[in-house]
Amino acid sequence: MENNFRKINDLLKKDGYEFYISEVMSGRNVYDWKIYIENDQIFKPYSFRYKKIEETLGKKFREQVFQILNSYNSNFYKQDEFGYNSYYDYISLLEEEILLFHKLEYYSNGIIKIAKNLEDFILNCEKLKLFDVIEIFHNLKKNDSFTEHINMQFKRFDIPYKFENNLIVANIEPPLKLSEIEIKENGLKVLVDKSNELYEKGEIWLATQQIWAVFERLKTYYADYDDKRSEKSKSANKLINQISFNEEEFITIFTDEFEILSKIGNNFQIRHHEKMITPIKNKLHCEYFYKRCFSLVSIALKYLDNSHGI
């Protein structure tokens, strides 16, 4: 499956597109497409690399962004198409560059409105477009001090992003790197790698779904492939005994943790998404679930790696 996915993507990339895992539902990957950006290729802003931003970008943050753009505005001469030097400023040039990617408009109460000016656009545009504006301006101005000021605002408003290598990226580090653990079972390795990748990108909801898929797969690690459902409990108990090193106190702790994580996965919109399942509305709660599950998963993976290889 992984090889076929890679082959299909290799073909799509020639046409400028690629598939990626957008979410996990009931333990299965759901795919979407995005524009393929090759390393060191021509500049493409944030919305061409990612398709959503989960965090709120409030009015005060947007006002600060506009003020920073204005503070770095300056005048210069630029040669036009006829070879004459024309007088420009960076804000005017920014507006021209934005039009290469987006119309200067936004939705308000379900109605498309034409932005009166750049400030109006920044205060009301979609979140992806706002990140595009920031990156486009930096691509024009090439000023490290500008990125430092933007990073200060990210930190001030608790927005988990940062400028890195001239692009905006998620500013989230996983609590533990699992790359150091050798995972020989290909299916399990794919799930672990994807969970790490999503978390590092800041896609915490998708990462949480993915780490739960790892957890569920680990519970069947010792199960009979012909009868996984009936063997799932036995397999989980065997793994619990192993990571507890048969110490009664830790068997109790890990048994309770397996049961609690199973209930969380079933009762919240992590593994299932029916209407009667409780949604996770707060990102902090989602991050808590991720790190709690990640903690148990990392212990199990380390044990299996050190004992006989996964």
ABEGO torsion letter per residue (X at the ends): XAAAAAAAAAAAAAAGBBBBBABBBGGBBBBBBBBBBBBGBBBBBAAAABABBABBBBAAAAAAAAAAAAAABBBBBBBBAAGBBBBBBAAAAAAAAAAAABBBBBBBGGBBBBBABAAAAAAABBAAAAAAAAAAAAAAAGBAAAAAAAAAAAAAAGBBBBBBGGBBBBBBBBABBAAABBBABAAAAAAAAAAAAAAAAGBAAAAAAAAAAAAAAAAAAABBAABAAAAAAAAAAAAAAAAAGGBAAAAAAAAAAAAAAAAAAAABBAABABAABBBBABAAAAAAAAAAAAAAAAAAAAAAAAAAEX
